[in-house]
Amino acid sequence: MKKLNRISKIAYTPRPPYVCAIFTSIRTDVQEGYDKMDELTFKEIETIKGYLGYESFRDENGFGVNVSYWKDMIALKNWKENTLHKKAQELGKEKWYKNYKLRICSVERDYEK
C-alpha cells in the first residue's frame, strides 16, 4: 500500500455554522480502480452546490481520514444522493475498505492561527 497524502493545506471554511462529514477508513490491499474513482469523485464533489472543501490523508498502513466541509445539511445530502458517489460507496464496500466509519458534525465554532 503506497502512502497517500492528498493535500498539505488546511481547507478554507466560512464563519460557522457549517457542517462536515468525517470519513475514517482502513483500506484493503485491492488497488484496482481505486485511484481512478478517487480522481473522478474529487472532481465531481466540486460541482455540488454548497461544497466548501476538504482535508485528507492516508498513511502507509492504509488508515485514512477525509473531512469534507459543507454549507449545510442540504448540500451534504445532495452529495449523498449523487450517482457517482453512490457507485464509489458500493465499490468501496465491496473491495476497497476493510472498515470505515462516517460521522456527520455541525461546526459551531472554529478559529485559526
N, C-alpha and C positions, 0 to 999 in steps of 0.2 A: 504494500500500500504506500503510494507516494504521499509526501507531505503537501497539503494544500493550504495556502494562505491567500485567500481570495482578495482581501483588501488590507491595507495597513493605515487606514484613517478612521476617524470617528465620524459617524453619519451626522449630517446637519439635520436638526429637527426644530420645528417651530416651538413657540411657547406652549406649554401644556394647557389644556388636556389633549392628549392623543393616545393612540393605542399601539401595542406591539404584540407580535407573535414570536415566541421563543421556541425554536425547533432544535432540540438536542437529539443527537443520533450517534449510533455506532455502526459503521459500515461493515458490510460483508467483504469478502475478497473479490466479488464479482465486479469487474470494471466495465464489461460490455455495455455500451450505450449510455453510460452514466455521464461522461463529460459532455456529450452532445446534448443530452436532455438538460443538463445543468446550464449550459450555454443558452439553450432555447428558452428555458423558464426565466432566466435572469433578464433576457431581452423582453419577454412577454410581460413580466411583472411591472416594467416601467411604463407600460401602456395603460395600466389600471389607474383610473382617476382616484386621487387620494393617497396614492403610494408616496411615501416620504423618503425612503432609503433603507439601507441595511448595514449590518456589521456581521462578519462571518469569519470562522476559522475552522480548520480541521488539522489534527495532529497526525504524526506518523503512525499511530496505532489505530486510526480510523474514528477517533472521537471528535465530534464537531458540534458547533453551536452556530446557528444562524438566527439573528434577531432582525425582523423586518418591522418597519415603523409605518403607521397608517394614520390618516387624518381622523378617522372614526371607524366604528364597527361596520358601517355600511360599506366603506371602501374595502375593509378586510373581508367581508362576506362576498363581495364581488370577486376577489381573488380566490376565495374558497370555491366558488362556483365556476371558475374559469376552466374550460375544456382541457387545455394543455396541462394546467396544474393538476386536474383530476387524473390525467393519464400518468403524469410523473409520480403522483401518490401511489397509484396502482402498481407501477413498476417498482417503486421503492419498497413497497410491502412484499412484493414477490421475490425480488432479487438483490436489492442494494443495501437494505438496512437489516442488521441483526436485531436492533432495538431502537426505539425512538420515543420521544415524548414531546407533545406540543402544549405550550402554556400561552394563554391569551391574557394580556395585562392592560390595565388602564394606567397611563402615566399621569400622575397628578403634579409632580414636581421634578424638575431637573436643574442642574447647574453645572458649570464647567470652569475650567481654568484656562 
